[in-house]
Amino acid sequence: MAGAQERTRNNVRMGLFMTFAIVLGLIVTYLVSDIGDQLMRTTESYSVSFPVEAGVQNVNRGSDVRVGGLSMGTVTAVEPDFDNGSLQAIKVRFSLDHSVRLYGNARIYVAGPLIGAEGWLNIVSVGTSDVPLPDDRQLEGRVAAGMITNLLGSENAD
């Protein structure tokens, strides 16, 4: 039977082993995932309004914001925009990597896959410096062409 001193030594060894295993697990998680980038990334907040008729199909909190196909931010809120009690637009608030600078004439569309349910914001143009960003950082979203228009071309889609 092990003595009291041996049990204490075993407890210390087990404690050191568990501490080492937990630290190693955290390091592996940090290296494998992009959690480090997300924690270190500095972002700018913007909002974009879309007409109710166009909608924001399947764009939810946490959806991607893509610039040229690259994921550069996330949607933080989707909310109705009322004016005098009537629904005027759908406002989407999002955060975008600070290295991407948007201007007042940025072109932002709602996009989605052909099959699937997750939508995202697609910034196809950040705009030009001659059109300054409004003080409230509010942009106007554009209505994207439908799937048929993309497949057949605008002259054949009717």
C-alpha positions, 0 to 999 in steps of 0.5 A, spaced: 500 500 500 502 506 498 504 511 503 501 518 504 508 521 501 507 517 495 499 519 494 501 526 495 507 525 489 502 522 485 496 527 486 502 532 484 504 528 478 496 528 476 495 535 477 501 537 472 499 532 467 492 535 467 494 542 467 499 540 461 493 537 457 489 543 458 494 548 456 496 544 450 488 543 448 487 550 448 494 551 444 491 546 439 484 549 438 487 556 437 492 554 432 487 550 428 481 555 428 481 562 426 479 564 433 485 568 434 484 572 428 477 573 430 479 576 437 485 580 434 481 583 428 479 590 429 472 592 425 468 598 423 460 598 424 456 600 418 448 599 416 445 598 409 438 598 408 434 594 403 427 595 400 422 591 403 420 588 396 427 586 395 428 583 402 434 580 405 433 573 404 436 568 409 441 574 412 441 573 419 445 575 425 452 572 424 451 571 416 458 573 412 459 579 409 464 578 403 468 583 399 470 580 392 468 573 395 472 573 401 469 573 408 471 580 411 465 581 416 459 579 420 452 581 420 450 583 427 443 585 426 437 585 422 431 589 423 425 593 420 426 600 419 419 604 420 417 611 418 411 614 421 408 607 423 409 603 416 415 599 414 419 602 409 426 598 409 430 592 412 436 595 415 442 590 416 447 592 421 454 589 420 461 589 422 467 589 417 474 589 417 477 595 418 482 594 412 476 595 408 474 602 407 467 603 404 464 610 401 458 612 400 457 609 393 459 602 395 455 597 392 452 591 396 447 586 395 444 580 398 447 573 395 445 566 397 447 559 394 443 556 389 441 550 393 441 551 401 438 557 406 444 561 408 444 568 405 450 573 406 452 580 404 456 581 398 460 587 397 461 588 389 464 595 390 467 599 396 465 605 392 470 611 390 473 616 394 469 622 391 463 620 394 464 620 402 461 616 407 455 619 410 456 620 418 451 615 420 455 610 416 448 608 413 448 605 406 443 603 401 443 596 398 441 594 391 437 589 389 440 583 386 439 580 379 435 573 380 437 567 378 434 566 372 437 573 370 444 570 372 443 564 368 440 567 362 442 574 361 438 580 363 435 580 355 433 573 356 430 573 363 423 576 362 
